[in-house]
Amino acid sequence: MSPSTSSTTVNGFTALPVSYPSSATHYIYARRHEGSEKPNASTRNRKTTDLPTGRTLFLVNVPPDATERELVLLFKPCGTVEKVVLDFDAHDSQDDDDSDDGGEDEDAEKDGDRAMQEDVPSRKRRKVAKEEVPKVVPLPHAPHRTIRKTGLTAYVVFLDASSLDRVSSLATKTRPWSTSSEEPSGLAHYSAMFRNLRPPLDLIQEHVDTYMELFEYKLAKSKQKSKYRKGEAIVDDDGFTLVTRGGAYGKTLGGGVTVASKRFQRSGETSSRRRRPKEKQEKEGFYAFQRAEKQRSELLNLKKKWEEDKAKVEKLKQSRKFKPY
Amino acid sequence: MASNLKRKRGGEPTPRKSPKLDIEESVAGSDDEGFDEGEDSGSEGEEWGGTGTAMDVDRRGPSSSKPKKAPTGEELRAIREATDLYRSSSFKLQIDALLPNVRPKQSRTVPLEKFLLKLHTFLMQLPSVEPQHPLEAARKLQKKGVAVSYCAPLPTEDTNWKVAFEKPDDITLVGSWPNKVSVKAKDGFQYGVDIAVQMPDGLFQEKDYLNARFFQKKAFYLASLANSMQSTKSGLNVDVFYESTAGDPRLTKLVLVPKPDGSQTDFTKLNARVCIIPSVSPSNPIPLHRLSPAHSNLRVNDGANLPTPVYNNALLTAFSPKPHLLSTYNLIHSIPAFADALTLLRIWANQRGFGEGSKLCVKGFENAGNLWPALLELLINGEDSTTRGAPPRKPLGKGLSSYQLFKSALSCLATQDFSKHPALAKSASKHKYPPSEYQANHTATLVDSSSLVNALSYIPPGCIDMIRHEAAKTIETLQSSALAVDPFTDVFLHDHRDVATRFDIIFKVDLSSAKARKSSLHEALDFGSATNHLLFNMNALLRKALGDRIHAVAFLQPSSTNSLPSTRPLTQAHPSTSSTIFVGLVLDPASAFNLVQLGPAADSTDLEALTAFQELWGSKSEMRRFKDGRIAESVVWDVKTADERAHVPAMVVRHILQWHFGLGEEHVQTWQSAYDSVIRMPKEIATKYIQGAGSSMGFKGAMQAFDRLVKSVKALDDELPLSLVNASPISESLRYTSTFSPVPLTQSLAAALPPNARYLQPINIVFEFEQSGKWPDELKAIQKIKLAFFESIGTGLMKSVEGLKASVVLGSGNITDSNELMDKAYLEIVTPEGWAFHARIWHNREATLLDRILDDNGPNPHVVVSKKRKQQERKGKEYLDALEAKEVYDRRFMHAPRHHRAVAALNHQYAAFSGTCRLVKRWFASHWFLGGHVSEEAVELLCAQFFVLDGKHVGTDVDIPKNTLSVVPSTKERGFAMVMRFLSEWKWEEGGLWVCLYGPKKAEGEEESDGAPAVPKTAPAKASGTGVWTVSTDMDKDGKLWTRKGPDVIVAKRIRAIAGATWNYMQTMEDGTFNVQGMFIHPTRDYDFLVHLNPSVIPRYVHNIAADESLLGKGKFANDRLRKQEQDLVLPGFDPARSLFDDLQRTYADTFRIFFDPYGGDTYGAVWDPTLKESRPFRVLGGYSSVPVKKENEKAKDRGLVALNDSAVLGEIERLGSDLVKSVLKQR
């Protein structure tokens, strides 16, 4: 491909030509990242802090197999890249390729036996300062590529705001796409992945143990926070008792108030068996007119069906379906 | 208009009422604006014309709510009749619509009538020919270009009788034409207009019945007729041909085909031909009593006067045209439905090849025109009281509908054994010959009331079995209610002549060198034609040898093709015969594959039976001592593998043909082994596997390995926190339906194999542990705990079983792993024998937790959640993840084990099921659909429908009735053909398929009443899928479980097209160019681009349908092997070609549609999304790789159009698959 001489812009995006080994040119569209216009969205808050407006570049149509390293290499001429965020919209924790480290905070009930054994260390840790939550030993992880859907978006955060201005200069020249050798691709990628997915068993054990430790820690923490204690009623400031369903045997929490079953709440039905329809007050076929009417409606139905069949066959006839051969 | 006037007049007395009623009327009819004015006012007029207005109002009162009137008495009667006398009212309407299509157009008969008149006058003024010596007469005619079809024994120079010609006594229009019951024949064959030309009595003598003298005289008579008609002087302007019924020269007739000249007598447009059949009057000097089946009328030199039933029957045929005409006429006029029933019966027969056609027809039925009226007559009149023990058949009522008559004719065909019990229709006069004589001399008998001809005399016994089988099949269809196809369509509109779905095994036999080992001259003469005799004997012998292995052995031949028409020019005296015949077997799976055929015991005194047995089997028959101590003459078939067992019936046929007719391997062609090789590995590799793994291969080996594994996991009880309750297999390798029979792979074996033959298919199983409250109540934690479980099972197993390897696999390694709610990790176990298992853990709490996320009401149903928030949650990652996870959970843990059990059970019931599935899967794979577009389970369901039928016999231990079994395919070839036919015809747009895999389908009402509570209405919204097929079972009423991901509209249409092509290709079996492999070669022309992979690095290349053997050789370097010894060679499920395919499919889901053969395919094919061809405005989330479109001029600048950057996409593919992709070929 001969390098294009002038830069192309599409809808405010600058098209950055990137050449592939097979003499094809790929286009990445780049634009300055402007901060979220709606500050009210709470979920976006983090995003804006993560992506400083002045020095972030928004990219569209990044190659599906691109890694951070490769993007850093691409934008090296413009300046030092602080970080790269791939596929931001899909998932926040996607920044790094490891999807299994599971550092998520999540609270739910839990009392597994495994956790019981680890109760002691976790309790110990609870006492120490908040920053020192149990640390999860991540699963061993050799770098491998994540192949995403094509037409991917990415953010490149430069260290220096001036780098952004230099990006447009990239558009004038087709630059080769440099693949980093650390993450193999193709056949080597698949064999590496095959190995990576099968880590040694002891590491897995360690990982799970520490994970559960953290889980336990968080659970305890949330328990601490919540007002609920087993067997105690929750009474709010106004003196109302909170009544919820729960407990192993359908007992309500704080007290002996029965609560409607789930089924009732959902469907308005109390039991799984359907009630028999109530017997009609009036007897059927008791009066002569009833019988006559019934007979008549039967006949009408019969004719209706007949007409329907006729129409159906007529339709088939028109589509020449009745020519057997 | 008259009714309008009437209305005005009638309306006057009640002016007050009319506006109101009008309003009512218009309200009622308002839904269709333009209702028929004339009709409406007409009906109203009638009512208004009545004097009793009050009564009118009364009658109209209730009807005002309904727009329609009550049906009149007339209508009511018609409706009632239709519903009571037919299968259903729509069935009756369909019959009514069908019948006119198969009858000749009355408007075109005028020229024919004129022609017939002309012919009559012409024939009546023919000059007579003096009596002369037969040979001399023949020579004279020969000069004029007409051969006389004398039959054996031919007249010699010293015969002392003479042949002559005189103008016919009488000319009658006979057969179905004058009775107006002609039925269109298949393949555009002509209507036959039969004319019986009565030869004068004076030409014959009493002794003419002897030694075919009658036939010689008749032949001369016919030749003279032909001679005079052929000459241009006749003015008839027709082509004259000879035609011999059933290839018997004694039954020759003349066929007149008009030359199109546009004259008044040119009846070309009618598509008919006139047949001239010579007949004799009842006053003929030949005594009828000499023609009984037991009489011998052929005197052969050897002196023994054996009966000549076929000969006698042929002679009697000359007497029959007029009586048949009359009896049919009487029936038509006394029974209103007779003509329709006869027509239905003949359509039915034509569709099944019991008639004429240029495709394969069942032998013996080509000219069985009078069989059908005879059969109906038998039913209507009942049976003559006969010698048979059972009471004779009772006459049927005369008021039956055409459908009822048709159905009873079928049930008669299906149940009555015409060979054991001759059927003689009741006639006014006594029958001429006793039934016992028929029984003794004919193989099967059906005689009508004229008591002359046996309608079944020409039909080989196996072909009679065939019609019995077909009739039974049709009755089954008519009775069953839950079939995918409309019974009417199936019975009357579908062509059932294709051999592939009809027969379990098909042979193509070349008769040219056939020579019967034992042949009697007398019998050959009796049959009149050597071929007929040979085929009849062959059929009888095969039937005897196959015995209870089969339901029917049918001989098939096209009755007339372009290359070999049934008519012959006048210069040819004898009919020519085709040298190939197709033999079709319908197997009885209960005993078809028995290895031993027992004959008489050694100590039996019945010497006759012993010699008969030895005579039948020849060298194969030997005295054997069996395990239970019996010593008996027997035939044992040698079988090495399970596959070969399916070949036993074929072996029997081959042996009989070889032994009795000298037809060797090369003359008898079957396609069974070719089908076998499609689902096998190349031989060289297979032998290595056998050496490496020994006897523990195949499905049995896999099951044993599974059982061993479960046992050893159960033994770990103490080491595991919870004990194992259940281990359910969910792999096709454990339910006999994987295309390739499963093989283990050990390290040492792998080293001996080339790298592209080292694929090890892991077997998926599901562990279920006992219930425990100790599981964390949170999805992500549950997934982690599963890891811990796997770890401890793995460690435990490695300790307890030597040589076993276990590792925990964290997921699939691609982007789908980011879903943390989903079950994705599994334990990989490689047993010391080399079997690989992938085990997962089923924890039922997951479902509840997922449902909580998915539930509309949230975890706390009483808390009102704002709609806005709900919608936001819907879009949220957690919700989408949960949706996906739930789907995977349902499929993997709920449905897959159930499906597995049902399919495995089916396998034990039907021997051919497994083979069918494997073949069909191979087909789907080799056409690049399987895996990526069609799931394995969907294929299994598609196949299962032909086995479970209406589900009556699912899960029962009771023996399945034979009738049902004969409908079910007994060999995989037939099953495969049925699936192909189905796929090519299935209108998935119009309706789904219901497979009764779990028992009979419940009636609609029932389903609603008890089906609903079981499946809560609050089931989470199903993730949207693009699949268009609906394949429902009782467990999956939506029918999308296995077809949600595909095939989508485009793919489904392509499947239909390719299945159609395959189906058409199968039809070439008839002309012998058929090659099984050809059905599995995929056309790659239609793809926009092809990605060729490097076959030497694909571990599954060995499974490729057209694997190149040279690429499967040893590794190139000798020291290569040493190096490999160190590293792990057994990589279960490692298939980079498939992984790359999955990645590409996911990555470019909106860019192109990609196809690939999962069984070792070495090419991907893809088509661009057609909507991307045009440039579009740029969008941030366009979802495809694009290139800015160069603006044409300055104005277009703002539009910012982009187009698909196809070359970059191809470049990406090359990079994604580096080392794997050999080349990318752009085709378009």
Chai-1 contact restraints between the chains, C-beta under 6 A:
chainA,res_idxA,chainB,res_idxB,connection_type,confidence,min_distance_angstrom,max_distance_angstrom,comment,restraint_id
A,T8,B,P1188,contact,1.0,0.0,6.0,A-B,restraint_1
A,V10,B,F1178,contact,1.0,0.0,6.0,A-B,restraint_2
A,V10,B,P1188,contact,1.0,0.0,6.0,A-B,restraint_3
A,V10,B,G1200,contact,1.0,0.0,6.0,A-B,restraint_4
A,N11,B,F1178,contact,1.0,0.0,6.0,A-B,restraint_5
A,N11,B,G1200,contact,1.0,0.0,6.0,A-B,restraint_6
A,A15,B,P1188,contact,1.0,0.0,6.0,A-B,restraint_7
A,Y20,B,G1211,contact,1.0,0.0,6.0,A-B,restraint_8
A,S22,B,G1211,contact,1.0,0.0,6.0,A-B,restraint_9
A,S22,B,E1214,contact,1.0,0.0,6.0,A-B,restraint_10
A,A24,B,S1207,contact,1.0,0.0,6.0,A-B,restraint_11
A,A24,B,A1208,contact,1.0,0.0,6.0,A-B,restraint_12
A,A24,B,G1211,contact,1.0,0.0,6.0,A-B,restraint_13
A,H26,B,A1208,contact,1.0,0.0,6.0,A-B,restraint_14
A,Y27,B,V1187,contact,1.0,0.0,6.0,A-B,restraint_15
A,V60,B,V1180,contact,1.0,0.0,6.0,A-B,restraint_16
A,N61,B,S1185,contact,1.0,0.0,6.0,A-B,restraint_17
A,P63,B,E1212,contact,1.0,0.0,6.0,A-B,restraint_18
A,P64,B,T1147,contact,1.0,0.0,6.0,A-B,restraint_19
A,D65,B,L1216,contact,1.0,0.0,6.0,A-B,restraint_20
A,H91,B,S818,contact,1.0,0.0,6.0,A-B,restraint_21
A,S99,B,D817,contact,1.0,0.0,6.0,A-B,restraint_22
A,S99,B,S818,contact,1.0,0.0,6.0,A-B,restraint_23
A,D100,B,L810,contact,1.0,0.0,6.0,A-B,restraint_24
A,A108,B,D777,contact,1.0,0.0,6.0,A-B,restraint_25
A,A108,B,E778,contact,1.0,0.0,6.0,A-B,restraint_26
A,E109,B,D777,contact,1.0,0.0,6.0,A-B,restraint_27
A,K110,B,P776,contact,1.0,0.0,6.0,A-B,restraint_28
A,K110,B,D777,contact,1.0,0.0,6.0,A-B,restraint_29
A,G112,B,K774,contact,1.0,0.0,6.0,A-B,restraint_30
A,G112,B,P776,contact,1.0,0.0,6.0,A-B,restraint_31
A,D113,B,K774,contact,1.0,0.0,6.0,A-B,restraint_32
A,T146,B,I815,contact,1.0,0.0,6.0,A-B,restraint_33
A,I147,B,D1143,contact,1.0,0.0,6.0,A-B,restraint_34
A,I147,B,T1147,contact,1.0,0.0,6.0,A-B,restraint_35
A,R148,B,I815,contact,1.0,0.0,6.0,A-B,restraint_36
A,K149,B,T1147,contact,1.0,0.0,6.0,A-B,restraint_37
A,T150,B,T1147,contact,1.0,0.0,6.0,A-B,restraint_38
A,T150,B,Y1148,contact,1.0,0.0,6.0,A-B,restraint_39
A,T150,B,S1185,contact,1.0,0.0,6.0,A-B,restraint_40
A,G151,B,G1182,contact,1.0,0.0,6.0,A-B,restraint_41
A,G151,B,G1183,contact,1.0,0.0,6.0,A-B,restraint_42
A,G151,B,Y1184,contact,1.0,0.0,6.0,A-B,restraint_43
A,S185,B,S1218,contact,1.0,0.0,6.0,A-B,restraint_44
A,G186,B,G1217,contact,1.0,0.0,6.0,A-B,restraint_45
A,G186,B,S1218,contact,1.0,0.0,6.0,A-B,restraint_46
A,G186,B,D1219,contact,1.0,0.0,6.0,A-B,restraint_47
A,G186,B,L1220,contact,1.0,0.0,6.0,A-B,restraint_48
A,L187,B,V1097,contact,1.0,0.0,6.0,A-B,restraint_49
A,L187,B,P1136,contact,1.0,0.0,6.0,A-B,restraint_50
A,L187,B,D1219,contact,1.0,0.0,6.0,A-B,restraint_51
A,L187,B,L1220,contact,1.0,0.0,6.0,A-B,restraint_52
A,Y190,B,P1136,contact,1.0,0.0,6.0,A-B,restraint_53
A,Y190,B,S1139,contact,1.0,0.0,6.0,A-B,restraint_54
A,M193,B,G813,contact,1.0,0.0,6.0,A-B,restraint_55
A,F194,B,F1134,contact,1.0,0.0,6.0,A-B,restraint_56
A,L197,B,V809,contact,1.0,0.0,6.0,A-B,restraint_57
A,L197,B,L810,contact,1.0,0.0,6.0,A-B,restraint_58
A,L197,B,G813,contact,1.0,0.0,6.0,A-B,restraint_59
A,R198,B,S807,contact,1.0,0.0,6.0,A-B,restraint_60
A,R198,B,V809,contact,1.0,0.0,6.0,A-B,restraint_61
A,L201,B,E791,contact,1.0,0.0,6.0,A-B,restraint_62
A,L201,B,G794,contact,1.0,0.0,6.0,A-B,restraint_63
A,L201,B,T795,contact,1.0,0.0,6.0,A-B,restraint_64
A,I204,B,L787,contact,1.0,0.0,6.0,A-B,restraint_65
A,I204,B,E791,contact,1.0,0.0,6.0,A-B,restraint_66
A,I204,B,V808,contact,1.0,0.0,6.0,A-B,restraint_67
A,Q205,B,E791,contact,1.0,0.0,6.0,A-B,restraint_68
A,V208,B,K784,contact,1.0,0.0,6.0,A-B,restraint_69
A,V208,B,L787,contact,1.0,0.0,6.0,A-B,restraint_70
A,V208,B,A788,contact,1.0,0.0,6.0,A-B,restraint_71
A,Y211,B,K784,contact,1.0,0.0,6.0,A-B,restraint_72
A,F215,B,A781,contact,1.0,0.0,6.0,A-B,restraint_73
A,Q265,B,P861,contact,1.0,0.0,6.0,A-B,restraint_74
A,Q265,B,H862,contact,1.0,0.0,6.0,A-B,restraint_75
A,R266,B,P861,contact,1.0,0.0,6.0,A-B,restraint_76
A,R296,B,A70,contact,1.0,0.0,6.0,A-B,restraint_77
A,L299,B,A70,contact,1.0,0.0,6.0,A-B,restraint_78
A,L299,B,P71,contact,1.0,0.0,6.0,A-B,restraint_79
A,L300,B,K68,contact,1.0,0.0,6.0,A-B,restraint_80
A,L302,B,I79,contact,1.0,0.0,6.0,A-B,restraint_81
A,K303,B,P71,contact,1.0,0.0,6.0,A-B,restraint_82
A,W306,B,I79,contact,1.0,0.0,6.0,A-B,restraint_83
A,W306,B,S89,contact,1.0,0.0,6.0,A-B,restraint_84
A,D309,B,S89,contact,1.0,0.0,6.0,A-B,restraint_85
A,D309,B,S90,contact,1.0,0.0,6.0,A-B,restraint_86
A,D309,B,L93,contact,1.0,0.0,6.0,A-B,restraint_87
A,K310,B,L93,contact,1.0,0.0,6.0,A-B,restraint_88
A,V313,B,L93,contact,1.0,0.0,6.0,A-B,restraint_89
A,V313,B,Q94,contact,1.0,0.0,6.0,A-B,restraint_90
A,V313,B,A97,contact,1.0,0.0,6.0,A-B,restraint_91
A,K317,B,A97,contact,1.0,0.0,6.0,A-B,restraint_92
A,F322,B,A97,contact,1.0,0.0,6.0,A-B,restraint_93
A,F322,B,L98,contact,1.0,0.0,6.0,A-B,restraint_94
A,F322,B,N101,contact,1.0,0.0,6.0,A-B,restraint_95
A,K323,B,N101,contact,1.0,0.0,6.0,A-B,restraint_96
A,P324,B,I347,contact,1.0,0.0,6.0,A-B,restraint_97
A,P324,B,F492,contact,1.0,0.0,6.0,A-B,restraint_98
A,P324,B,L493,contact,1.0,0.0,6.0,A-B,restraint_99
A,Y325,B,K186,contact,1.0,0.0,6.0,A-B,restraint_100
